[in-house]
Amino acid sequence: MPGPLLALLVSLAAVALAVLLLRPERGWLWQAVRALRATERVLIEDALKHLFDCEYRGRRASLMSLSGALAVSGDRAAELVEQLAELELVTTDGERYELTAEGRAYALRVVRIHRLWERYLADETGLEPGSWHYEAEHREHTTSPEEAEALSASLGHPRFDPHGDPIPTAEGEIMPPRGRSLTELAEGEVAEIVHVEDEPEAVYAQLVAEGLHPGMRIRVLEVSPRRIRFAAEAEEHVLAPVIAANLSVVRLERDQEPTGPVERLSGLAVGESGRIAAILPSLRGPERRRILDLGLVPGTEVSAELGSAGGDPTGYRVRGAVIALRRQQADQIQIERMP
Amino acid sequence: MSRPSPANCAQCPAHNVANLVKLGVDMANWDFVVALAGNPNTGKSTVFNALTGLRQHTGNWPGKTVTRAEGGFSSGGHRYKLVDLPGTYSLLSASLDEQIARDFLLFGRPDVTVIVVDATRLERNLNLVIQVLEITDRVVVCLNLMDEAERHGLQVDPRRLARDLGVPVVATSARYGEGLDELNRAVGEVARGEVVCKPRRLAALSKRLTGAVDRLASRVEAAYPELPNARWVALRLLDGDERIAGAVRTGELGRLDAPADPLDPEAGPAAETAAAPPPAAAESIFETVGELRWQVGKDFHQKLMEGVYTEAARLADRAVTRSGERPRFDLDATLDRLVTSRRYGFPIMLLLLTAVFWITIAGANVPSSLLATLLIDHGHAGLKSAAAALSLPWWLDGLLIDGIYLATAWVVSVMLPPMAIFFPLFTLLEDFGYLPRVAFNMDRMFQRVGAHGKQALTMTMGWGCNAAAIVSTRIIDSPRERLIAIITNNFALCNGRWPTQILIATIFLGGLAPAYLAGLISALSVVAIAVLGVVLTFLTSWLLSRTVLRGEVSTFHLELPPYRPPRILQTIYTSVIDRTLIVLWRAVVFAVPAGAVIWLLSNVSPGGMSLAERFIGWLDPFGAAIGLTGVILLAYVIAIPANEIVIPTILMLIALVTGAGGAGTGVMFELDSIAATGELLRGGGFTLLVAVNLMLFSLVHNPCSTTIYTIWKETGSVKWTAISALLPVGMGLFLCFVVAQVWRLLAG
């Protein structure tokens, strides 16, 4: 029998290897699967998506932007464009790339499936916002049109993805982009966020962490080349222009004040009361429906009645019953304080 | 005018006491189908039990009835089938419970729907009433918990409510049997059509929504002229409800004859037998839906709920009057502040749980040894001599009596008394309303590992019995958290494993210390194992929620119901029947074959060597590598039905292998003297390392077969059952292996 030390070391090494191999998303096994999945078709679809995205947002696509978006070398990107041209999905004069009608229809199909999946992941699963895009990225290539229609039906034919982007219809129609970049606003202007761009991942993660989401009303406080300062609900946010550019907004009349200083339900101390003003869109899917079913709808009086010994859930009296909600849930319910 | 005499009363058709015949589950040839709907924790199950005479488990918990229950009763010459639907807050969301309840009302078309309503929370309960009234006209509202409302200084006017709702409203206190005759009569009247309901319909929607709904409803009506709830179907279609859309498409909605039972999965989709869809009409419905959905916007569901609750608040306001003065001393609130306070909350919880366990352990000792004497000492010997008198062949006598009978008797005598004490105590705390407070206090810790506070309760329950605890995870209404609670429950040291821990700790660990400390050391080491179980529960929950269960739907809410005086006798009765006997029965079913296998393994000896000895020979090297022995491994394989028989099996196997003493080949036994047991174990190759590893492995190994079966029943999934069974074995083997290597390393 081998010595105990050797046995221990070997087994610990085996465990470490298993973790490296099987860890979700970053494990070697997953990476290998991903590499296998990155077939020609996937690359073509991703390239079409990128070209469509540039066209939709009025930007110019280049070989550089393409190789950046697909994480492939410039040569590979050039090869891809040639292939696309051969398939008559793209026309090019060497510098400009344009989608043909057929190419656009193909791209819209993929975009539709991608956004449907994002909607599904947001509403019907417990995945955190940072994972939706990633998951949808590889589901979009394996979903048949029939499956996409079934998915759309099961979601009640949604019109927007969770980032605020319109979902193309099955006939390939898509709403024109709404709003403009936040960076275009001047000081003192009032606007509503209509879209939060989910790429690149790190930027999106920062916007999510700031609690910014479509539907939020903001007032710009300060614009300088280095930063944009604005108030959203009761809080102030400061973003670098590069990051703020990922938020699309529509201007509102200046007198359409963002509804006063708004507090959150989680801000109530035991014994205090408030009236629900709104339930933020970030409370999604089954959780949102459950909250509404329990009678926590806008206009409802709520009082914090009981703190738990552990400190977190708080018992709220709602329509005669005491319902315990976690801080993270109560954070997403806006209230007006009542005397 | 003469005063009515009691005799006159008895002849009056309203005098129903003798009329009500409780039929239990005998429901052949019913005349009417009655559905029982209501919010969770409104006493629905109590009403069900009172009408049918059945004893469905009730508890002061939201969401007790998860699977359906059916029962029958007969009254006034008619037979009724009563279907208890899952308690739901609403019928508009997509949770499984709501779908079951909704589908039964819509497609099952009950003759009467009784909605049980909590009089103390009228506003919130009316939400469901308003929704049900959109689906069906034939409704009786059972205004339950009137006693509690009175206690809280609320006067609810049933007549006012009846006028406003347009359906009969009966005030009851089902726990005390008050008002049930009236309820019974009202159900009969509506069923026979003597009372025609004119329910009010939802009015508090915005103009734009009302316009859209009406437009669509008229389309639906045109396609299905017989449909009583076109408006509700329109609401669902606008909300994007695929199930309803499907029913419209296939024509299932329009069928009036003998609808398939939507609760019965074997009945298959009713759509297959449905008439062909009315083609053009359905098309025009969906065209209208598509067009209107863009108009009503994406917040339709929220607007709908707002409308329903506005209406509910208005109706409740009219029906409820609050007596001016609130009681100066509010017992409920004071109690709540105390049991959830930062300073006293946890000490009170620990004190109560310790008390429960102390009573269980102390109280179970006597009946356990009585049962053991009766079933094992006398029963076994008696059966043996009876078999000898009948001169049964030795193998038959051995298989039946030494194998099957003895294993079963062992399981019963060890398992029954603690369960019969623990469960009623636990249920009393539940009935009183204390347990939701425990979940409330503990939630923070469980939240951090991605679990639900209610898991604190299912874990505690697991210290009694894992199988019963798995059933109790039904109180967790979020799919991900429930699965976590199920998979990790095995780390709660169940009462079948406590005796093993105590025995081994006393012999091997207590023996290390000087005599006056021995008891303390062995007690502490057992507690340490139980605490390790809790640590592993958290660790595994954390791992599961971040790996395999990542992305599963997770919701949280916890209702803190008011305290209710526990009904002691009823609780004891139902918890013994409901939890103890069912679990015991399952255990016996599994113990029978195990007893046979144990006996056969020791007595079938091809080539002069028993199968057991061969297996032990094969397992020994592996056992040695992980600091256990072949005997222990084999004992855990064949004693899978119940942890209770692990020690007797180990003793029997050691006696078989070493040829030392014992009670005969293949006969399980225990020794009266702890010292003698220790000697036998040491003779079987037990060292301190083996003892420690046995304690660890007893905590971290696969659940017993009863529990595995229960997991399969509850999850309905082979995958989760396999994970629940294999994950702990893998962890246990690994843990023992590491401990053994480190031990050997340190010992040089």
Chai-1 contact restraints between the chains, C-beta under 6 A:
chainA,res_idxA,chainB,res_idxB,connection_type,confidence,min_distance_angstrom,max_distance_angstrom,comment,restraint_id
A,P4,B,Q741,contact,1.0,0.0,6.0,A-B,restraint_1
A,P4,B,R744,contact,1.0,0.0,6.0,A-B,restraint_2
A,P4,B,L745,contact,1.0,0.0,6.0,A-B,restraint_3
A,L5,B,L745,contact,1.0,0.0,6.0,A-B,restraint_4
A,A7,B,Q741,contact,1.0,0.0,6.0,A-B,restraint_5
A,L8,B,Q741,contact,1.0,0.0,6.0,A-B,restraint_6
A,P24,B,T547,contact,1.0,0.0,6.0,A-B,restraint_7
A,T125,B,G551,contact,1.0,0.0,6.0,A-B,restraint_8
A,G126,B,G551,contact,1.0,0.0,6.0,A-B,restraint_9
A,G126,B,E552,contact,1.0,0.0,6.0,A-B,restraint_10
A,G126,B,V553,contact,1.0,0.0,6.0,A-B,restraint_11
A,G126,B,S554,contact,1.0,0.0,6.0,A-B,restraint_12
A,L127,B,G551,contact,1.0,0.0,6.0,A-B,restraint_13
A,A153,B,E242,contact,1.0,0.0,6.0,A-B,restraint_14
A,S154,B,E242,contact,1.0,0.0,6.0,A-B,restraint_15
A,G156,B,G240,contact,1.0,0.0,6.0,A-B,restraint_16
A,P286,B,V553,contact,1.0,0.0,6.0,A-B,restraint_17
A,P286,B,T555,contact,1.0,0.0,6.0,A-B,restraint_18
A,E287,B,T555,contact,1.0,0.0,6.0,A-B,restraint_19
A,R289,B,S93,contact,1.0,0.0,6.0,A-B,restraint_20
A,R290,B,T555,contact,1.0,0.0,6.0,A-B,restraint_21
A,R290,B,H557,contact,1.0,0.0,6.0,A-B,restraint_22
A,L292,B,Q302,contact,1.0,0.0,6.0,A-B,restraint_23
A,L292,B,M305,contact,1.0,0.0,6.0,A-B,restraint_24
A,D293,B,Y89,contact,1.0,0.0,6.0,A-B,restraint_25
A,D293,B,S90,contact,1.0,0.0,6.0,A-B,restraint_26
A,D293,B,S93,contact,1.0,0.0,6.0,A-B,restraint_27
A,L294,B,Y89,contact,1.0,0.0,6.0,A-B,restraint_28
A,G295,B,R124,contact,1.0,0.0,6.0,A-B,restraint_29
A,G295,B,Y309,contact,1.0,0.0,6.0,A-B,restraint_30
A,V297,B,M305,contact,1.0,0.0,6.0,A-B,restraint_31
A,V297,B,E306,contact,1.0,0.0,6.0,A-B,restraint_32
A,V297,B,Y309,contact,1.0,0.0,6.0,A-B,restraint_33
A,L306,B,D336,contact,1.0,0.0,6.0,A-B,restraint_34
A,L306,B,T340,contact,1.0,0.0,6.0,A-B,restraint_35
A,S308,B,T340,contact,1.0,0.0,6.0,A-B,restraint_36
A,S308,B,F440,contact,1.0,0.0,6.0,A-B,restraint_37
A,S308,B,N441,contact,1.0,0.0,6.0,A-B,restraint_38
A,A309,B,T340,contact,1.0,0.0,6.0,A-B,restraint_39
A,A309,B,R342,contact,1.0,0.0,6.0,A-B,restraint_40
A,A309,B,G345,contact,1.0,0.0,6.0,A-B,restraint_41
A,A309,B,F346,contact,1.0,0.0,6.0,A-B,restraint_42
A,A309,B,N441,contact,1.0,0.0,6.0,A-B,restraint_43
A,G310,B,N441,contact,1.0,0.0,6.0,A-B,restraint_44
A,G310,B,R444,contact,1.0,0.0,6.0,A-B,restraint_45
A,G311,B,R444,contact,1.0,0.0,6.0,A-B,restraint_46
A,D312,B,R444,contact,1.0,0.0,6.0,A-B,restraint_47
A,P313,B,F440,contact,1.0,0.0,6.0,A-B,restraint_48
A,P313,B,D443,contact,1.0,0.0,6.0,A-B,restraint_49
A,G315,B,L560,contact,1.0,0.0,6.0,A-B,restraint_50
A,R319,B,E123,contact,1.0,0.0,6.0,A-B,restraint_51
A,R319,B,R124,contact,1.0,0.0,6.0,A-B,restraint_52
A,G320,B,R121,contact,1.0,0.0,6.0,A-B,restraint_53
A,G320,B,E123,contact,1.0,0.0,6.0,A-B,restraint_54
A,G320,B,R124,contact,1.0,0.0,6.0,A-B,restraint_55
A,A321,B,R121,contact,1.0,0.0,6.0,A-B,restraint_56
A,A321,B,R124,contact,1.0,0.0,6.0,A-B,restraint_57
A,V322,B,L560,contact,1.0,0.0,6.0,A-B,restraint_58
A,I323,B,H557,contact,1.0,0.0,6.0,A-B,restraint_59
A,I323,B,E559,contact,1.0,0.0,6.0,A-B,restraint_60
A,A324,B,F440,contact,1.0,0.0,6.0,A-B,restraint_61
A,A324,B,L558,contact,1.0,0.0,6.0,A-B,restraint_62
A,R326,B,F556,contact,1.0,0.0,6.0,A-B,restraint_63
